């Protein structure tokens, strides 16, 4: 991390500690007095709580402090002095009633409190007062991840500019500045404006944001009563084009005449009008994300991690990330391994999301280049934006580019629910033998995986189902979807081959896996997988075509890390037509054959689907006289024999 980024992060942490100290001061947890140190007026804090309970062990003391005084660091709504709560049950400060034990630590005579604060040192030689105030600093919450991400982007933009930090600070503080910011990153406008509105990272902040495209006359410049923040007029994103010509000039002059700074921020350079670029005192730009940016973020949020040993995304992969993706992945408390896994999934999803299906023009790496799904067009154009494979909320549309169908699991009935037909689940299937056992084991393993007891690589998550047509391979996949309560992505090799050209086929195969990974945990069901065929000798006609398809299938099926959370089930009527490499370990390694149902199994299937109607079928008198040879194959006799066996087993169980 370079010096400027390090400085910005340190300032965010300093501001968080300062706000925590001020909250503790207003809530009565700390005392403060102004001292003169070499001509500089400083605020010196002292503890207002009983420090005799401190042991000098940072771990124990931090836990004790957070347990008893954690809510004292919440900023109060209004200034008020500590007062004793009703009945002596607690201390109330700024509307917060604290627990009785903390009240006992606070209700101390002032003389005794001062003596405690000035008591020499702890047993480990650390100054007691400094150590006690340090507890407040360590209990301070870390800066928001979104603020850290935005600060690193601004630091990179300043580093790429031609001005020094001294010149940048001068432009922001000595004059009424006009600033332009540009970064081809999705979420850049929103996150930076939130940073300016909520933090003091930038001099004179936090600001009260005035959106220029929502202003219709000079009355909007009037200061709202009670507003103490400095006002900042912003021209952001495509909304800049709603204000053009003389209207833009008038609003700029009105803002500058009132000493309001102006900020033009956009994810596309073309969205910043030329008038703002010409009059700008400070213009900052930066490019797409790269591996170094992710490494800087890991260094800030996971300082104990060894950057050289973790698998950070490469530059070509990191450029697909947006700022919102980073905020989503780097959540507080999440392990770095899980963070990197989420980033990998988001990279795959964004790459497949923004690639054009026809392989046309445009910036292929625009996944992080713009939050808008439209291509750049001249100002004033009314051309409708091109649609992409996702909507504005990042959800997949129904007409997926891969042609796959997504089936959501049916809700399982609650205990005691009546009148609701239960969905088809693996538990109710008959005649599936080993496949049913595999599914039930997978259900138990998935529960352990969600509880972080079992690793995904230790689970059997790839299955090849074979059997004659009509044996229920697709039915098994839908039942597995309902039993596991996760989405089912259904596709087939014939769907992949509809593309015709080799590039289209490979593209459909890749997008199918990208879509399935975006929904993990999920099931990917590939029907007619034997249509991929086997690798052919080079002298055979069209060998290059089919060998490329098979190799791509091997690449997509391989790897426990990139397919974590994805259960893959392939179905075929001809398992001998599948390349042996597809059935090897790490791919579709579990092969189970579903035979045609025998007579008892067929009776169970009929009894399950007929439900209560089966009794009417059995009790119905036979109208035709059947021969002795046909009696063994009578539908009613099959079901009646099955019910008779079940009743006999129940009687034996009851007698035992």
VENWO-V617416 format. One record per residue. N is the residue number from 0. SS is DSSP state (@ for helix, = for strand, . for the rest). Layout:
n: <N;N>
ss: <SS;SS>
This chain:
n: <0;1;2;3;4;5;6;7;8;9;10;11;12;13;14;15;16;17;18;19;20;21;22;23;24;25;26;27;28;29;30;31;32;33;34;35;36;37;38;39;40;41;42;43;44;45;46;47;48;49;50;51;52;53;54;55;56;57;58;59;60;61;62;63;64;65;66;67;68;69;70;71;72;73;74;75;76;77;78;79;80;81;82;83;84;85;86;87;88;89;90;91;92;93;94;95;96;97;98;99;100;101;102;103;104;105;106;107;108;109;110;111;112;113;114;115;116;117;118;119;120;121;122;123;124;125;126;127;128;129;130;131;132;133;134;135;136;137;138;139;140;141;142;143;144;145;146;147;148;149;150;151;152;153;154;155;156;157;158;159;160;161;162;163;164;165;166;167;168;169;170;171;172;173;174;175;176;177;178;179;180;181;182;183;184;185;186;187;188;189;190;191;192;193;194;195;196;197;198;199;200;201;202;203;204;205;206;207;208;209;210;211;212;213;214;215;216;217;218;219;220;221;222;223;224;225;226;227;228;229;230;231;232;233;234;235;236;237;238;239;240;241;242;243;244;245;246;247;248;249;250;251;252;253;254;255;256;257;258;259;260;261;262;263;264;265;266;267;268;269;270;271;272;273;274;275;276;277;278;279;280;281;282;283;284;285;286;287;288;289;290;291;292;293;294;295;296;297;298;299;300;301;302;303;304;305;306;307;308;309;310;311;312;313;314;315;316;317;318;319;320;321;322;323;324;325;326;327;328;329;330;331;332;333;334;335;336;337;338;339;340;341;342;343;344;345;346;347;348;349;350;351;352;353;354;355;356;357;358;359;360;361;362;363;364;365;366;367;368;369;370;371;372;373;374;375;376;377;378;379;380;381;382;383;384;385;386;387;388;389;390;391;392;393;394;395;396;397;398;399;400;401;402;403;404;405;406;407;408;409;410;411;412;413;414;415;416;417;418;419;420;421;422;423;424;425;426;427;428;429;430;431;432;433;434;435;436;437;438;439;440;441;442;443;444;445;446;447;448;449;450;451;452;453;454;455;456;457;458;459;460;461;462;463;464;465;466;467;468;469;470;471;472;473;474;475;476;477;478;479;480;481;482;483;484;485;486;487;488;489;490;491;492;493;494;495;496;497;498;499;500;501;502;503;504;505;506;507;508;509;510;511;512;513;514;515;516;517;518;519;520;521;522;523;524;525;526;527;528;529;530;531;532;533;534;535;536;537;538;539;540;541;542;543;544;545;546;547;548;549;550;551;552;553;554;555;556;557;558;559;560;561;562;563;564;565;566;567;568;569;570;571;572;573;574;575;576;577;578;579;580;581;582;583;584;585;586;587;588;589;590;591;592;593;594;595;596;597;598;599;600;601;602;603;604;605;606;607;608;609;610;611;612;613;614;615;616;617;618;619;620;621;622;623;624;625;626;627;628;629;630;631;632;633;634;635;636;637;638;639;640;641;642;643;644;645;646;647;648;649;650;651;652;653;654;655>
ss: <.;.;@;@;@;@;@;@;@;@;@;@;@;@;@;@;@;@;@;@;@;@;@;@;@;@;.;.;.;=;=;=;=;=;=;=;=;.;.;=;=;=;=;=;=;=;=;.;.;.;.;.;.;.;.;.;.;@;@;@;@;@;@;@;@;@;@;@;@;@;@;@;@;.;.;.;.;.;.;.;.;.;=;=;.;@;@;@;.;.;=;=;=;.;.;=;=;.;.;@;@;@;@;@;@;@;.;.;.;@;@;@;@;@;@;@;@;.;.;.;=;.;.;.;.;.;=;@;@;@;@;@;@;@;@;@;@;@;.;.;.;.;.;.;@;@;@;@;@;@;@;@;@;@;@;@;@;@;@;@;.;.;.;.;@;@;@;@;@;@;@;@;@;.;.;.;.;=;=;=;=;=;=;.;.;.;.;@;@;@;@;@;@;@;@;@;@;@;.;.;.;.;.;.;.;.;=;=;=;=;=;@;@;@;.;.;.;@;@;@;@;.;.;.;.;.;.;.;.;=;=;=;=;=;=;=;@;@;@;@;@;@;.;.;@;@;@;@;@;@;@;@;@;@;@;@;@;.;.;.;=;=;=;=;=;=;.;.;@;@;@;.;.;@;@;@;@;@;@;.;.;=;=;=;=;=;.;.;.;.;@;@;@;@;@;@;@;@;@;@;@;.;.;.;.;.;.;.;.;.;.;.;.;.;@;@;@;@;.;.;.;.;@;@;@;@;@;@;@;.;.;.;.;.;.;@;@;@;@;@;@;@;@;@;@;@;@;@;@;@;@;@;@;@;.;.;.;.;.;.;.;.;.;.;.;.;.;.;.;.;.;.;.;.;.;.;.;.;.;.;.;.;.;.;.;.;.;.;.;=;.;.;.;.;.;=;.;.;.;.;.;.;.;.;=;=;=;.;.;.;.;.;.;.;.;.;.;.;.;.;.;.;.;.;.;@;@;@;.;.;.;.;.;@;@;@;@;@;@;@;@;@;@;@;@;@;@;@;@;@;.;.;.;.;.;@;@;@;.;.;.;=;=;=;=;=;.;.;.;.;.;.;@;@;@;@;@;@;@;@;@;@;@;@;.;.;=;=;=;=;=;=;@;@;@;@;@;@;@;.;.;@;@;@;@;@;@;@;@;@;@;@;@;@;@;@;@;.;.;.;.;=;=;=;=;=;=;.;@;@;@;@;.;.;.;.;.;.;.;.;.;.;@;@;@;@;@;@;@;@;@;@;@;@;@;@;@;.;.;.;.;.;.;.;.;=;=;=;=;=;=;=;.;.;@;@;@;.;.;@;@;@;@;.;.;.;.;.;.;=;=;=;=;.;.;.;.;.;@;@;@;@;@;@;@;@;@;@;@;@;.;.;@;@;@;@;@;@;@;.;.;.;.;.;.;.;.;@;@;@;@;.;.;.;@;@;@;@;@;@;@;@;@;@;@;@;@;@;@;@;@;@;@;@;@;.>
